[in-house]
């Protein structure tokens, strides 16, 4: 039968009812849903940043101006499952060229390649200058320098707070799935696949959690020391999709989008605080 799971499509903030900018309802004990997803039959890739049919540095001219990564436009955030913090991006991690990154990698490391205006691309370093990653609905084994395509990269082992598997298990998880494609896949994007390889948790897989009842996940967007916003989700899969969308459009765009929603609902932006 294959993996026929309907894709989730993001709804704009303006389309979602939120009575309080922090996601809290004064008449309720907990946060409201600040964003939502609907089911659709769109089978498109979640990562339109991966717009190359193959990896070949010889055939691809990198436009450094287009791909310049601006760390100041990176949105800090944290993810909580009930009361437990399961993900946190606070301090802006240093990023490196592919050649410099190779000198820092160890088998089993999670790598993230970043560029402004694009979804971050995740991969698992498996040794011998190679990574395994999900790209264009197929899990591939490529050289790190080819996968970077001129983007800066960084090691992101500590973003997720789960306990990591032994390095040899992480590498085996990745390598064993090389060649899997289309409906053989259990992951919606490169981040979910790479994180599953390292932590082995079913929550990273498509349909790994049942979306019923109260939303147990909270995504806190940190715009500044005094400005933040809380969104609530039913699954980690949904959180990752929203988080990656925010990474792609950038901090300024997310903040403007949310401010427009607040204004359209008659909520003063000054209430958009911790």
ZADODREN-207335 format. One line per field, with one value per residue: z negated, y, x of N, C-alpha, C in turn. Coordinates in Angstrom, 1 decimal. Layout:
BEGIN
nw <- c(Z/...)
nv <- c(Y/...)
nu <- c(X/...)
caw <- c(Z/...)
cav <- c(Y/...)
cau <- c(X/...)
cw <- c(Z/...)
cv <- c(Y/...)
cu <- c(X/...)
END
This chain:
BEGIN
nw <- c(0.0/-0.6/-1.7/-2.2/-3.2/-3.9/-3.0/-5.1/-5.1/-5.5/-7.3/-7.1/-9.6/-9.8/-9.2/-11.4/-14.5/-17.2/-20.4/-22.2/-22.0/-23.1/-22.9/-24.9/-26.6/-28.5/-29.8/-30.0/-31.1/-29.8/-26.9/-23.7/-20.4/-18.2/-15.6/-12.6/-10.8/-7.8/-6.1/-2.9/0.5/1.6/2.9/2.9/2.3/-0.9/-1.1/0.8/1.1/1.9/4.8/6.8/9.3/9.0/7.3/8.1/8.1/10.2/12.1/11.2/10.6/7.9/6.5/4.5/3.4/3.4/1.5/-0.8/-4.3/-6.9/-10.2/-12.0/-11.2/-12.0/-13.7/-17.1/-19.1/-21.1/-21.9/-23.6/-25.1/-26.7/-29.8/-29.3/-27.9/-24.6/-22.5/-21.6/-20.4/-20.9/-21.4/-18.6/-16.5/-15.3/-11.9/-9.1/-6.3/-3.9/-3.7/-6.0/-7.9/-7.6/-9.0/-11.5/-11.9/-13.2/-12.8/-12.9/-13.6/-13.4/-10.8/-9.6/-6.9/-5.9/-4.4/-3.5/-2.9/-2.2/-3.0/-5.8/-5.3/-6.3/-7.4/-7.9/-9.1/-8.0/-7.9/-6.2/-4.6/-3.8/-3.7/-4.7/-3.5/-3.2/-0.2/2.3/2.2/1.9/0.2/-0.1/0.5/0.3/1.0/-1.5/-0.7/1.8/1.1/-0.3/1.5/1.6/-0.6/-4.0/-6.8/-9.8/-13.0/-14.6/-16.9/-19.4/-19.4/-19.6/-22.5/-23.2/-24.2/-22.5/-20.2/-20.1/-18.2/-16.1/-15.7/-14.9/-12.4/-11.1/-11.0/-9.2/-6.8/-6.2/-5.0/-2.6/0.7/0.4/1.4/2.4/1.8/0.0/-2.0/-5.4/-6.4/-6.4/-5.7/-5.4/-7.9/-9.8/-9.0/-9.5/-12.3/-13.3/-12.7/-14.5/-17.0/-17.1/-17.5/-17.2/-16.9/-15.0/-12.6/-9.8/-10.7/-13.2/-15.6/-17.0/-16.1/-18.1/-20.6/-23.3/-22.4/-22.8/-22.3/-22.5/-20.7/-21.2/-20.1/-20.0/-19.8/-20.9/-24.1/-25.3/-23.7/-22.6/-21.3/-21.6/-20.2/-19.6/-19.1/-17.8/-17.2/-16.9/-14.4/-13.1/-14.4/-13.5/-10.8/-10.9/-12.2/-10.4/-8.2/-9.3/-9.6/-6.9/-5.9/-7.6/-10.6/-10.6/-8.8/-9.9/-12.3/-11.3/-9.9/-12.1/-13.5/-11.8/-11.9/-14.5/-14.6/-12.7/-14.2/-16.2/-18.3/-20.4/-19.5/-21.6/-23.5/-22.7/-24.2/-26.6)
nv <- c(-1.2/1.1/4.4/6.3/9.2/12.1/15.3/18.1/21.5/24.8/27.4/30.8/33.3/35.2/33.8/32.3/32.0/33.8/35.0/36.2/37.7/36.3/33.8/33.0/32.7/34.7/33.6/31.0/28.1/27.5/27.9/29.0/27.7/28.9/28.7/26.7/23.6/22.2/19.4/18.2/17.1/17.5/16.5/17.6/18.5/19.3/20.9/23.3/24.6/22.8/22.8/21.6/19.1/17.3/16.7/18.4/20.1/21.0/21.6/23.6/26.9/28.9/31.4/33.7/36.0/35.7/33.6/34.4/34.1/35.5/35.8/37.5/37.6/35.3/33.4/32.9/30.2/27.9/24.6/22.9/19.9/19.3/19.9/19.6/20.7/20.2/21.0/23.6/26.7/29.1/30.9/32.2/29.9/29.4/29.4/27.6/27.3/24.6/23.2/23.9/22.9/20.2/19.6/19.6/17.7/14.6/11.1/10.5/13.0/15.7/17.8/21.1/23.0/26.3/29.1/32.4/32.9/30.4/27.0/25.4/22.8/19.5/17.0/13.8/13.2/10.7/9.9/9.7/12.0/12.2/12.5/11.5/12.1/13.4/14.2/15.7/13.8/11.4/9.3/10.0/9.4/11.5/13.5/15.8/18.4/18.6/18.5/20.9/23.0/25.5/26.8/27.9/25.9/24.0/22.2/20.6/19.1/19.5/20.9/19.5/18.1/15.4/12.2/11.1/8.4/5.8/6.7/4.8/3.5/5.6/6.3/3.8/3.8/5.9/5.1/2.6/3.4/4.5/5.2/4.7/5.9/8.2/6.8/5.0/6.3/7.6/10.1/13.6/15.7/16.9/17.5/16.1/13.4/13.3/13.9/11.7/9.7/10.2/10.2/8.3/8.4/7.9/10.0/11.7/10.7/10.5/10.7/9.8/10.4/10.5/12.9/14.0/15.4/17.5/19.9/19.0/20.1/23.1/25.8/28.3/31.4/33.6/36.8/39.0/40.1/41.1/40.5/37.9/34.9/32.4/29.3/26.5/22.9/19.7/17.7/16.7/16.7/18.6/20.9/21.0/21.5/24.1/25.5/25.3/26.7/29.2/29.6/29.7/32.1/34.0/36.0/38.7/38.8/36.9/38.2/40.5/39.4/38.4/40.7/42.0/40.4/40.7/43.4/43.4/42.1/43.9/44.0/45.4/46.0/46.3/44.5/42.2/40.5/38.9)
nu <- c(0.8/2.1/3.2/0.9/0.3/-1.4/-0.4/0.4/-0.7/0.4/-1.3/-1.9/-1.1/-3.1/-5.3/-6.0/-7.6/-6.7/-6.8/-5.1/-1.9/0.2/-0.6/-2.3/-5.3/-7.3/-9.5/-9.0/-7.0/-4.7/-2.5/-3.8/-4.4/-2.0/-1.4/-2.2/-2.7/-3.8/-5.3/-4.1/-3.9/-1.5/1.5/4.0/7.5/8.6/10.8/11.6/13.9/15.8/16.5/17.9/18.6/20.6/23.7/26.4/29.2/30.7/28.9/27.4/26.9/27.5/25.6/26.7/25.7/23.0/22.7/23.8/24.0/22.3/22.8/21.5/18.9/17.9/15.6/15.2/14.2/12.2/11.1/8.6/7.5/4.7/5.7/8.4/11.4/12.3/13.6/15.9/16.9/18.9/21.4/23.2/24.6/27.9/28.7/30.2/32.4/32.2/34.6/36.0/34.2/34.4/36.7/35.8/33.8/32.5/31.7/28.3/27.4/25.0/24.3/23.7/22.8/22.7/21.0/20.0/16.5/15.9/15.0/16.5/18.9/19.4/21.7/23.4/26.5/28.7/31.2/34.5/34.4/31.8/28.1/24.8/21.6/18.2/16.9/15.0/12.9/14.3/16.7/20.0/23.5/26.2/29.2/30.2/31.0/29.7/27.0/26.7/26.7/27.8/26.7/26.9/27.7/26.9/27.4/24.8/24.1/23.2/20.7/18.2/16.9/16.9/18.3/21.1/21.8/24.3/27.3/27.9/25.5/23.8/25.1/24.6/21.8/21.4/22.8/21.7/19.3/19.8/19.0/16.3/13.1/10.5/7.4/8.4/9.5/9.6/9.7/9.2/10.9/14.3/15.3/13.8/14.4/17.2/17.3/15.9/17.6/19.7/18.4/16.4/13.7/10.2/8.6/9.6/8.9/6.6/3.3/3.9/2.8/-0.5/-2.9/-4.9/-7.1/-5.9/-3.4/-0.1/2.4/4.4/5.5/7.8/8.4/11.1/11.5/12.8/14.2/11.9/9.8/7.8/6.2/3.7/3.0/0.8/0.8/-0.2/1.6/5.1/5.9/4.3/5.3/7.9/7.5/6.4/8.4/10.5/9.4/9.5/12.2/12.9/11.6/12.5/13.3/12.5/10.4/8.6/7.9/6.7/4.5/3.1/2.6/0.9/-1.3/-2.1/-2.8/-4.9/-6.8/-7.3/-5.6/-3.3/0.1/1.8/1.1/2.3/4.2/6.4)
caw <- c(0.0/-0.6/-2.8/-1.7/-4.2/-3.4/-3.4/-5.9/-4.5/-6.5/-7.3/-7.5/-10.9/-9.7/-9.1/-12.6/-15.6/-18.4/-21.1/-22.9/-21.2/-23.7/-22.8/-26.2/-26.7/-29.9/-30.4/-30.0/-31.9/-29.0/-25.6/-22.6/-19.2/-17.5/-14.1/-12.4/-9.5/-7.2/-5.2/-1.5/1.2/2.2/2.6/3.2/1.3/-1.9/-1.1/2.1/1.2/2.6/6.2/7.8/9.6/8.6/6.6/8.8/8.0/11.4/13.0/10.5/10.2/6.7/6.4/3.0/2.9/3.1/0.5/-2.0/-5.5/-7.9/-11.5/-12.7/-10.8/-12.4/-14.8/-18.2/-19.5/-21.9/-21.8/-24.8/-25.1/-28.0/-30.6/-29.0/-26.7/-23.7/-21.4/-21.9/-19.6/-21.5/-20.8/-17.1/-16.3/-14.2/-10.7/-8.5/-4.9/-3.8/-3.9/-7.5/-8.6/-7.5/-10.0/-12.8/-11.9/-13.6/-12.4/-13.7/-13.8/-12.6/-10.1/-9.0/-5.9/-5.9/-3.4/-3.6/-2.0/-1.9/-4.1/-6.2/-4.8/-7.4/-6.9/-8.9/-8.7/-8.2/-7.8/-4.9/-4.0/-3.2/-4.5/-4.2/-3.7/-2.4/0.9/3.4/2.0/1.9/-0.8/0.8/-0.1/1.1/0.3/-2.2/0.1/2.9/0.6/-0.8/2.6/1.3/-1.8/-5.3/-7.6/-11.3/-13.7/-15.4/-17.7/-20.7/-19.3/-20.2/-23.9/-23.4/-24.3/-21.2/-20.1/-19.9/-16.8/-15.1/-15.4/-14.1/-11.0/-10.5/-10.7/-8.0/-5.6/-5.8/-4.3/-1.3/1.8/0.2/2.1/2.6/0.7/-0.9/-3.0/-6.6/-6.9/-5.6/-5.3/-5.7/-9.4/-10.5/-8.8/-10.2/-13.7/-13.6/-12.7/-15.7/-18.3/-17.0/-18.1/-16.2/-16.7/-13.8/-11.4/-9.3/-11.4/-14.4/-16.7/-16.7/-16.3/-18.8/-21.9/-23.6/-21.8/-23.9/-22.0/-22.4/-20.0/-21.6/-19.2/-20.8/-18.9/-21.7/-25.5/-25.8/-22.7/-22.2/-20.9/-21.8/-19.3/-20.1/-18.1/-18.3/-17.0/-16.7/-12.9/-12.8/-14.9/-12.7/-9.6/-11.2/-12.5/-9.1/-7.5/-9.9/-9.2/-5.5/-5.6/-8.5/-11.8/-10.4/-8.1/-10.9/-13.2/-10.6/-9.7/-13.3/-13.9/-10.9/-12.4/-15.8/-14.2/-12.1/-15.2/-17.1/-19.5/-20.3/-19.4/-22.9/-24.3/-22.2/-25.1/-27.5)
cav <- c(0.0/2.3/5.4/7.3/10.1/13.4/16.4/19.2/22.7/25.9/28.4/32.1/33.7/35.9/32.9/31.6/32.8/33.9/36.1/36.9/37.6/35.3/32.5/32.7/33.2/35.1/32.8/29.6/27.8/27.3/28.6/28.6/27.3/30.1/28.4/25.5/23.0/21.5/18.3/18.4/16.0/18.0/15.6/18.3/18.4/20.3/21.7/23.9/25.1/21.7/22.9/21.0/17.7/16.4/17.5/18.5/21.5/21.4/22.0/24.5/28.2/29.4/32.9/34.0/37.1/35.2/32.6/34.9/33.8/36.6/35.3/38.4/37.4/33.9/33.4/32.0/29.5/26.7/23.7/22.1/18.8/19.5/20.8/19.3/21.3/19.1/21.7/25.0/27.4/30.5/31.6/31.9/29.0/29.8/28.5/27.4/26.8/23.1/22.7/24.1/22.0/18.8/19.4/19.5/16.6/13.3/10.3/10.6/14.4/16.3/19.0/22.0/24.0/27.5/30.2/33.3/32.7/28.9/26.0/24.7/21.4/18.7/15.8/13.1/12.9/9.2/9.6/9.7/13.2/12.0/12.6/10.9/13.2/13.3/15.3/15.5/12.5/10.2/9.4/9.9/9.5/12.4/14.2/17.0/19.6/18.7/18.8/22.2/23.9/26.9/27.3/27.7/24.7/23.9/21.0/21.0/18.0/19.9/21.6/18.7/17.7/14.0/11.5/10.6/7.0/5.7/7.1/3.7/3.3/6.8/6.1/2.7/4.2/6.7/4.3/1.6/3.9/5.1/4.6/4.8/7.1/8.3/6.3/4.2/7.3/7.8/11.4/14.6/16.6/16.5/17.6/14.9/12.2/13.4/13.8/10.4/8.8/10.4/10.0/7.1/8.6/7.8/11.3/12.4/10.1/10.9/10.0/9.1/10.7/10.7/14.3/14.1/15.9/18.8/20.0/19.0/20.8/24.5/26.5/29.7/32.3/34.6/37.9/39.8/39.8/41.5/40.1/36.5/34.4/30.9/28.5/25.1/21.9/18.3/16.7/17.3/16.8/19.9/21.9/21.1/22.2/25.5/26.0/25.4/27.8/30.4/29.7/30.1/33.5/34.9/36.6/40.0/38.5/36.3/39.2/41.4/38.7/38.3/42.0/42.3/39.6/41.3/44.6/43.1/41.7/44.9/43.7/46.3/45.3/46.4/43.3/41.1/40.4/37.7)
cau <- c(0.0/2.9/3.1/0.0/-0.1/-1.8/0.5/-0.1/-0.4/0.4/-2.2/-1.3/-1.5/-4.3/-6.4/-6.1/-8.1/-5.8/-7.3/-4.0/-0.7/1.1/-1.3/-3.0/-6.7/-7.5/-10.5/-8.6/-5.8/-3.5/-2.4/-4.6/-3.6/-1.6/-1.2/-2.8/-2.4/-5.0/-4.8/-4.3/-3.3/-0.2/2.6/5.2/8.5/8.6/12.0/11.8/15.3/16.6/16.0/18.8/18.3/21.7/24.7/27.6/29.8/31.2/27.8/26.5/27.5/26.9/25.4/27.0/24.9/21.6/22.8/24.4/23.2/22.3/22.4/20.7/17.6/17.5/14.6/15.5/12.9/12.3/9.9/8.3/6.4/4.1/6.6/9.8/12.0/12.8/14.4/16.2/17.9/19.1/22.6/23.4/25.8/28.8/28.6/31.5/32.5/32.2/36.0/36.2/33.3/34.9/37.7/35.1/32.8/32.7/30.6/27.1/27.1/24.0/24.8/22.7/23.3/21.8/21.1/18.8/15.4/15.8/14.8/17.8/19.1/20.0/22.4/24.1/27.9/28.9/32.7/35.1/34.0/30.4/26.9/23.6/20.6/17.0/16.9/14.1/12.1/15.2/17.8/21.2/24.9/27.0/30.2/29.7/31.2/28.7/25.7/26.7/26.4/28.2/26.1/27.6/27.1/27.2/27.0/23.6/23.8/22.6/19.4/17.2/17.4/16.8/19.5/21.6/22.2/25.8/27.6/27.8/24.0/23.4/25.6/23.9/20.4/21.4/23.3/20.7/18.1/20.2/18.2/14.8/12.6/9.0/6.5/9.2/10.0/8.8/10.1/8.7/11.9/15.7/15.6/13.1/15.2/18.5/17.1/15.5/18.8/20.5/17.7/15.6/12.3/9.2/7.9/10.2/8.3/5.3/2.2/4.4/1.9/-1.9/-3.3/-6.2/-7.1/-5.2/-2.1/0.9/3.7/4.4/6.7/7.9/9.2/11.7/11.9/13.7/14.0/10.6/8.8/7.8/4.8/3.6/2.1/0.6/0.6/-0.5/2.7/6.4/6.0/3.8/6.2/9.1/7.1/6.2/9.8/11.3/8.9/10.0/13.6/12.9/11.2/13.3/12.8/11.8/9.1/7.7/7.4/5.8/3.3/2.3/2.1/-0.3/-2.4/-2.6/-3.4/-6.2/-7.7/-7.5/-4.8/-2.1/1.4/2.5/0.8/3.0/5.4/6.4)
cw <- c(0.0/-1.7/-2.3/-2.9/-3.6/-3.9/-4.2/-5.2/-5.5/-6.3/-7.8/-8.9/-10.9/-9.6/-10.3/-13.8/-16.8/-19.2/-21.8/-22.2/-21.8/-23.5/-24.0/-26.2/-28.2/-30.6/-30.4/-30.8/-31.1/-27.7/-24.6/-21.4/-18.5/-16.0/-13.9/-11.0/-9.1/-6.3/-3.8/-0.8/2.0/1.9/2.9/2.0/0.4/-1.8/0.3/2.2/2.0/4.1/7.2/8.0/9.2/7.9/7.5/8.8/9.3/12.4/12.4/10.2/9.0/6.7/4.9/2.5/2.6/1.8/-0.8/-3.2/-6.5/-9.2/-12.3/-12.4/-11.2/-13.7/-15.9/-18.7/-20.4/-21.7/-23.0/-24.5/-26.5/-28.8/-30.3/-27.8/-25.9/-22.6/-21.8/-21.0/-20.2/-20.9/-19.4/-17.0/-15.2/-13.1/-9.9/-7.0/-5.0/-4.2/-5.4/-8.3/-8.6/-8.6/-11.4/-13.0/-12.5/-13.2/-13.4/-14.0/-12.9/-12.1/-9.5/-8.1/-5.7/-4.9/-3.6/-2.5/-1.6/-3.2/-4.5/-5.7/-5.8/-6.7/-8.1/-8.4/-9.0/-8.1/-6.4/-4.0/-3.4/-4.2/-3.8/-4.5/-2.8/-1.5/2.0/3.3/2.2/0.9/0.0/-0.1/0.8/0.3/-0.3/-1.4/1.3/2.3/0.1/0.3/2.3/0.1/-3.0/-6.0/-9.0/-11.8/-14.7/-16.3/-18.9/-20.6/-20.0/-21.5/-24.2/-23.6/-23.0/-21.3/-19.9/-18.4/-15.8/-14.7/-14.6/-12.6/-10.4/-10.1/-9.4/-6.7/-5.2/-5.0/-2.9/-0.2/1.6/0.8/2.1/1.5/-0.2/-2.1/-4.2/-7.2/-5.9/-5.0/-5.8/-7.2/-10.1/-10.3/-9.6/-11.7/-14.1/-13.6/-14.0/-17.0/-18.3/-17.4/-17.0/-15.9/-15.5/-12.5/-11.0/-10.1/-12.7/-15.6/-16.2/-17.0/-16.9/-20.1/-22.1/-22.9/-22.8/-23.6/-21.9/-21.7/-20.5/-20.7/-20.0/-19.9/-19.6/-23.2/-26.0/-24.8/-22.4/-21.9/-21.1/-20.9/-19.9/-19.0/-18.7/-18.1/-16.7/-15.2/-12.5/-13.2/-14.0/-11.4/-9.8/-11.4/-11.3/-8.2/-8.0/-9.6/-7.7/-5.2/-6.5/-9.6/-11.5/-9.7/-9.0/-11.8/-12.5/-10.3/-10.9/-13.7/-13.1/-11.4/-13.6/-15.5/-13.6/-13.0/-16.4/-18.4/-19.3/-20.3/-20.8/-23.8/-23.8/-22.9/-25.9/-28.6)
cv <- c(1.3/3.3/6.5/8.1/11.5/14.4/17.5/20.5/23.9/26.9/29.7/32.5/34.4/35.1/32.1/32.4/32.7/35.2/36.9/36.7/36.6/33.9/32.1/33.4/33.5/34.2/31.3/29.4/27.6/28.0/28.1/28.2/28.6/29.9/27.0/24.9/22.3/20.4/18.6/17.2/16.4/17.1/16.3/18.2/19.6/21.3/22.3/24.5/24.1/21.7/22.4/19.5/16.8/17.3/17.4/19.9/21.9/22.0/23.1/25.8/28.8/30.9/33.2/35.1/36.6/34.3/33.1/34.8/35.0/36.1/36.2/38.2/35.9/34.0/32.4/31.4/28.4/25.9/22.9/21.1/18.8/20.4/20.5/20.0/20.3/19.7/23.1/25.6/28.9/31.2/31.2/31.1/29.5/28.8/28.6/27.0/25.2/22.6/22.8/23.1/20.6/18.5/19.2/18.3/15.3/12.4/10.3/12.0/14.8/17.6/19.8/23.0/25.1/28.5/31.1/33.0/31.3/28.1/25.5/23.3/20.6/17.5/15.1/12.8/11.4/8.9/9.6/10.8/13.1/12.2/11.8/11.9/12.8/14.5/14.9/14.1/11.3/10.4/9.1/10.0/10.3/12.9/15.5/18.2/19.7/19.1/20.3/23.2/25.3/27.5/27.1/26.6/24.8/22.6/21.4/19.8/18.3/20.7/20.8/18.1/16.2/13.4/10.8/9.1/7.0/6.1/6.0/3.4/4.4/6.6/4.9/3.0/5.0/5.8/3.3/2.1/4.5/4.4/4.6/6.0/7.0/7.7/5.2/5.0/7.4/9.2/12.5/15.6/16.2/16.5/16.4/13.7/12.2/13.2/12.4/9.5/9.0/10.0/8.8/7.2/8.6/9.1/12.1/11.8/10.6/10.0/9.3/9.4/10.9/12.1/14.3/14.8/17.2/18.8/20.1/19.7/22.3/25.0/27.9/30.4/33.4/35.7/38.9/39.4/40.1/41.0/38.6/36.1/32.9/30.3/27.1/24.2/20.6/17.3/17.4/17.5/18.2/21.0/22.1/21.8/23.7/26.2/26.2/26.5/29.1/30.7/30.2/31.5/34.5/35.6/37.8/39.7/37.8/37.3/40.2/40.7/38.6/39.6/42.4/41.6/40.2/42.6/44.4/42.6/42.7/44.7/44.6/45.5/45.3/45.2/42.1/41.0/39.1/37.8)
cu <- c(0.9/2.5/2.2/-0.5/-0.3/-0.8/-0.2/0.3/-0.5/-0.7/-1.6/-1.9/-2.8/-5.5/-6.7/-6.6/-7.2/-6.3/-6.2/-2.7/0.3/0.6/-2.0/-4.3/-6.9/-8.6/-10.2/-7.3/-4.6/-3.6/-3.4/-3.7/-3.3/-1.4/-1.8/-2.4/-3.7/-4.5/-5.1/-3.7/-2.0/0.9/4.0/6.2/8.4/9.7/12.2/13.2/16.2/16.1/16.9/18.5/19.3/22.7/26.0/28.2/30.3/30.2/27.0/27.3/26.8/26.8/25.5/26.1/23.5/21.6/23.4/23.5/23.4/21.8/21.5/19.2/17.1/16.7/14.9/14.1/13.2/11.0/9.8/7.2/5.9/5.1/8.1/10.2/12.7/13.7/14.7/17.2/17.9/20.2/22.8/24.7/26.6/28.7/30.0/31.4/32.5/33.6/36.3/35.4/33.8/35.9/37.1/34.2/33.3/31.5/29.5/26.6/25.9/24.5/23.6/23.3/22.3/22.1/19.9/17.8/15.3/15.6/16.2/17.8/19.9/20.6/23.1/25.5/28.2/30.4/33.2/34.6/32.6/29.3/25.8/22.5/19.3/16.9/16.0/13.5/13.0/16.3/19.1/22.5/25.8/28.2/29.7/29.9/30.3/27.4/25.6/26.3/26.7/27.6/27.1/26.9/27.6/26.8/25.9/23.2/23.0/21.2/18.3/17.8/17.3/18.2/19.9/21.9/23.7/26.1/27.5/26.4/23.5/23.8/24.8/22.5/20.4/21.8/22.3/19.5/18.5/19.5/16.7/14.3/11.0/8.2/7.1/9.6/9.1/9.1/9.7/9.7/13.3/15.9/15.0/13.9/16.5/18.3/16.7/16.7/19.6/19.8/16.8/14.2/11.3/8.5/8.4/9.6/7.0/4.2/2.7/3.6/0.5/-2.3/-4.7/-6.0/-6.3/-3.8/-1.0/2.2/3.5/5.7/6.7/8.9/9.7/12.2/12.9/13.5/12.6/9.5/8.9/6.3/4.8/2.6/1.9/0.2/0.3/0.6/4.0/6.5/5.5/4.7/7.3/8.7/7.0/7.6/10.6/10.8/9.4/11.5/13.8/12.6/12.0/12.6/12.0/10.4/8.1/7.1/6.4/4.5/2.4/1.8/0.9/-1.5/-3.0/-3.3/-4.8/-7.2/-7.9/-6.7/-3.5/-0.8/2.2/2.2/1.5/4.3/5.3/5.3)
END
